[in-house]
Amino acid sequence: MATSEQQEQSIAVLGAGVIGASWSALFLAAGRDVVVYDTASDVESSVRRYIENAWPILEQLKLTSNGNPDNIRFCSNARKAVDGASFIQESVPEQVDIKHALFNDIEPAIAEGSVIASSASGLTLSEMQAGWVNPAPLVLGHPFNPPHLIPLVEVMGNEKTAPDAVAKAEAIYASIGKVTIRVNREVPGHVANRLQAAVWREAIHLVSSGVASVEDVDKAMWAGPGLRWAAMGPTTLFHLGAGAGGLSDFCERYSDSFNRWWADLGTPTLNNEIADQLISGISDATKGESNDELSARRDAMLAAILTATRDLR
């Protein structure tokens, strides 16, 4: 039986794909003991390799002062993995039957007062709760990829969730440097995914209707509004956009323009034809750069942005 101090220190990560491996790296950097559950035969080598690659950037961000990348062990039995854990981050494949089977397996082994947070991006909390006898420990804890770098976690509970579970999850996330928002009402895709889905829908429309290439649409984002959005959200930025009059003046000045733009936004369907057009466009845009090379460049830029803005929040 784990002591209360050991339990508080122990984190179980269920599912060790890209998201689970990234979570593992961050929890280790924060000084937690991590138990990883996955049934893949190469899980230990792949997760250790991911952590090894992530650690230099976590060091650059000064997130590893209490961390030890070796405080990790691997388990092919989910019940054993959650034994003694105060917090469980679930990131198994996003199929409701797989999640239900996992929850059914581990529910008897979860310690009283422990919290399990699901990384699910497409499934809703109520869909996942159907896999429990008593879903009180379960909250939504949806990160943005890669979790060890992107601060955001969307947290949600509902009437079936234990009264203190959401607050416990938020406290755990805050202790490892995450930024949380509460999702107050259940909608598919939560909050941030819906925002990026809306932007990508119009990006696809601009490409498919011949307004601009994939490369130039992406460039328009990272060289334009994306830079501002990395500093502040759209409503705050528009509040600043009208000067001293703030959002009230902005709405008065630009409501006609926005209503005209909204009326003209596209509603494409991501079918095979459009997918082929996008795939061809991204091939041209990346100019032969591999996914590993692109990921490394992305992570280096994210780390630089986070370092530059850390003391300005």
C-alpha positions in Angstrom: 0.0 0.0 0.0 1.4 3.4 -1.0 1.8 6.1 1.6 -0.1 9.4 1.2 3.1 11.1 0.2 4.0 8.5 -2.4 0.5 8.6 -3.7 0.6 12.3 -4.1 3.9 12.0 -6.1 2.8 9.1 -8.3 1.2 9.8 -11.7 -0.2 7.0 -14.0 -0.2 7.7 -17.7 -2.5 5.3 -19.6 -1.7 5.1 -23.3 1.7 5.9 -24.5 1.3 7.3 -28.0 2.5 10.8 -28.9 0.2 12.4 -26.4 0.9 10.0 -23.5 4.6 10.1 -24.1 4.5 13.9 -24.1 2.5 14.0 -20.8 5.1 11.5 -19.3 8.0 13.8 -20.2 6.2 16.8 -18.6 5.2 15.0 -15.4 8.8 13.7 -15.0 10.2 17.1 -15.6 8.0 18.4 -12.7 9.5 15.8 -10.4 6.7 13.3 -10.4 7.1 9.5 -10.4 5.4 8.2 -13.6 3.9 4.8 -14.3 3.1 4.2 -18.0 0.6 1.7 -19.1 0.4 0.5 -22.7 0.2 -2.9 -24.4 2.5 -2.1 -27.3 5.6 -4.3 -27.4 8.0 -1.3 -28.0 6.4 1.1 -25.6 9.4 1.4 -23.3 11.9 2.2 -26.0 9.6 4.6 -27.8 8.6 6.5 -24.7 12.2 6.7 -23.4 13.3 8.0 -26.9 10.5 10.6 -26.8 11.6 11.8 -23.4 15.2 11.9 -24.4 14.3 14.2 -27.3 12.0 16.4 -25.3 14.2 16.9 -22.3 16.6 19.5 -23.7 13.7 21.8 -24.6 12.2 21.2 -21.1 15.6 22.2 -19.7 15.7 25.3 -21.8 12.2 26.2 -20.4 13.6 25.7 -16.9 11.0 23.0 -16.2 13.3 20.3 -15.1 14.9 21.6 -11.9 13.0 19.0 -9.8 12.8 16.4 -12.5 14.5 13.1 -13.2 13.8 11.3 -16.6 14.6 8.0 -15.0 11.7 8.1 -12.5 9.5 6.1 -14.8 8.4 2.5 -15.0 6.3 0.6 -17.5 3.4 -1.7 -16.9 1.3 -3.8 -19.2 -1.5 -4.2 -16.6 -3.7 -1.1 -16.3 -5.0 -2.0 -12.8 -1.4 -2.3 -11.5 -0.5 1.0 -13.2 -3.1 3.0 -11.4 -2.5 1.4 -8.0 -1.3 4.1 -5.6 -1.6 7.0 -8.1 -3.2 10.2 -7.0 -3.7 11.4 -10.6 -4.2 9.5 -13.8 -3.9 10.9 -17.3 -5.7 8.8 -19.8 -4.7 9.0 -23.5 -5.6 5.6 -25.0 -7.0 5.6 -28.6 -10.0 7.8 -29.2 -12.5 5.1 -29.6 -15.3 4.9 -27.1 -15.3 1.1 -26.8 -11.6 1.1 -26.0 -12.0 3.8 -23.4 -15.0 2.1 -21.8 -13.1 -1.2 -21.6 -10.2 0.5 -19.9 -12.4 2.4 -17.4 -14.3 -0.8 -16.6 -11.0 -2.5 -15.9 -9.4 0.1 -13.7 -12.4 1.5 -11.7 -12.1 -1.1 -8.9 -8.4 -0.2 -8.5 -8.6 3.6 -8.3 -7.8 4.9 -4.9 -10.5 6.9 -3.1 -10.0 10.6 -3.9 -7.9 10.1 -7.0 -8.7 11.8 -10.2 -8.6 10.5 -13.7 -8.4 13.0 -16.5 -9.0 12.1 -20.1 -7.1 13.7 -23.0 -10.0 13.0 -25.3 -10.4 15.7 -28.0 -13.4 14.3 -30.0 -15.3 12.3 -27.4 -17.5 14.1 -24.8 -17.4 13.6 -21.1 -20.9 12.1 -21.0 -19.9 9.6 -23.7 -16.9 8.4 -21.6 -18.9 8.3 -18.3 -21.0 5.5 -19.8 -18.1 3.2 -19.2 -18.2 3.6 -15.4 -20.4 2.3 -12.6 -19.6 5.5 -10.7 -17.9 8.1 -12.9 -17.2 10.5 -10.0 -13.3 10.4 -10.5 -13.4 11.2 -14.2 -12.9 14.7 -15.7 -12.0 16.0 -19.1 -8.3 17.0 -19.2 -7.8 17.8 -22.9 -4.3 19.1 -23.8 -3.0 20.6 -26.9 -0.3 18.7 -28.8 2.5 18.5 -27.7 1.4 18.7 -24.1 4.9 19.1 -22.7 5.2 22.5 -24.6 1.7 23.9 -25.2 0.3 25.1 -21.9 -3.4 24.8 -22.5 -5.6 22.1 -20.8 -9.4 22.2 -21.1 -11.0 20.9 -18.0 -14.6 19.9 -17.5 -16.8 18.0 -15.0 -20.6 17.7 -14.7 -23.2 16.7 -12.3 -21.8 13.1 -12.2 -18.3 14.3 -11.3 -17.0 14.4 -7.7 -17.4 17.9 -6.4 -13.7 18.5 -5.9 -12.4 16.5 -8.9 -12.2 19.5 -11.3 -10.4 21.6 -8.8 -8.0 18.8 -8.0 -7.2 18.4 -11.7 -6.6 22.1 -12.1 -4.3 22.1 -9.1 -2.2 19.3 -10.5 -2.0 21.0 -13.9 -1.0 24.3 -12.3 1.8 22.5 -10.4 3.4 21.3 -13.7 3.1 24.7 -15.4 -0.2 24.2 -17.4 -2.8 26.9 -18.1 -6.4 25.6 -17.7 -9.7 26.8 -18.8 -13.1 25.4 -17.7 -15.5 24.1 -20.3 -18.9 25.0 -18.8 -21.2 23.2 -21.3 -20.5 20.0 -23.3 -20.0 20.6 -27.0 -18.2 18.4 -29.6 -14.5 19.4 -29.8 -14.6 21.5 -26.5 -13.3 25.0 -27.0 -9.9 25.3 -28.7 -10.5 22.5 -31.2 -13.6 24.3 -32.4 -11.6 27.6 -32.8 -9.0 25.9 -34.9 -11.6 23.9 -36.8 -13.2 27.2 -37.8 -9.9 28.7 -38.9 -9.0 25.6 -40.9 -12.4 25.4 -42.6 -11.8 28.9 -44.0 -8.2 28.0 -44.9 -9.5 25.1 -46.9 -12.1 27.2 -48.6 -9.5 29.8 -49.6 -7.3 27.1 -51.1 -10.1 25.1 -52.8 -11.6 28.2 -54.3 -8.3 29.4 -55.7 -7.8 32.5 -53.5 -4.3 31.4 -52.3 -2.0 28.4 -52.1 -1.7 26.1 -49.0 1.7 27.7 -48.4 0.5 31.3 -48.6 -2.6 30.6 -46.4 -0.3 29.1 -43.7 2.1 32.0 -44.2 -0.8 34.5 -43.8 -1.5 32.9 -40.4 1.9 32.6 -38.9 3.1 36.0 -40.2 -0.1 37.7 -39.3 -2.9 37.0 -36.8 -1.1 34.0 -35.4 1.6 36.2 -33.9 -1.0 38.4 -32.2 -3.0 35.4 -31.0 0.2 34.0 -29.3 0.0 37.1 -27.2 -3.7 37.6 -26.6 -7.0 36.2 -27.7 -9.1 37.7 -30.5 -11.6 39.6 -28.5 -9.0 41.3 -26.4 -7.0 42.2 -29.5 -10.1 43.7 -31.2 -10.7 45.6 -27.9 -7.3 47.2 -28.5 -7.9 47.6 -32.2 -10.1 50.7 -31.9 -7.9 52.6 -29.6 -9.3 54.3 -26.5 -12.9 53.5 -27.4 -12.2 49.8 -26.9 -14.5 47.0 -28.0 -17.6 49.2 -28.1 -16.0 51.4 -30.8 -14.6 48.4 -32.6 -18.1 46.8 -32.9 -19.6 50.0 -34.0 -16.9 50.6 -36.7 -16.5 47.1 -38.0 -19.8 45.2 -37.6 -20.8 45.7 -41.2 -17.4 44.5 -42.4 -17.5 41.4 -40.2 -21.1 40.6 -41.1 -20.1 40.8 -44.8 -17.1 38.5 -44.2 -19.0 36.0 -42.2 -21.7 35.8 -44.9 -19.0 35.0 -47.4 -17.1 32.4 -45.4 -16.9 28.9 -47.1 -18.4 25.7 -45.9 -16.2 23.1 -47.5 -16.5 19.3 -46.9 -13.2 17.5 -46.3 -13.6 15.0 -49.1 -11.0 13.0 -51.1 -10.7 15.7 -53.7 -10.0 18.5 -51.3 -7.7 16.2 -49.2 -5.6 15.5 -52.3 -5.4 19.2 -53.0 -4.2 19.9 -49.4 -1.7 17.0 -49.5 -0.2 18.3 -52.7 -0.1 21.8 -51.3 1.7 20.8 -48.1 4.2 18.8 -50.0 5.1 21.9 -52.0 5.1 24.0 -48.8 7.4 21.8 -46.8 9.9 21.5 -49.6 11.1 18.0 -48.7 11.5 18.6 -45.0 10.6 15.4 -43.0 8.0 15.3 -40.3 10.8 14.8 -37.7 12.6 17.9 -39.0 9.3 19.9 -39.1 8.5 18.8 -35.5 11.9 19.7 -34.2 11.7 23.2 -35.8 8.1 23.6 -34.5 9.2 22.7 -31.0 12.3 25.0 -31.1 10.0 27.9 -32.1 7.4 27.1 -29.5 10.2 27.0 -26.8 11.5 30.3 -28.0 8.1 31.9 -27.8 7.4 30.5 -24.4 10.8 31.7 -23.1 10.3 35.2 -24.5 6.8 35.6 -23.0 7.2 33.8 -19.7 7.7 36.9 -17.6 5.1 39.0 -19.4 2.0 37.0 -18.5 
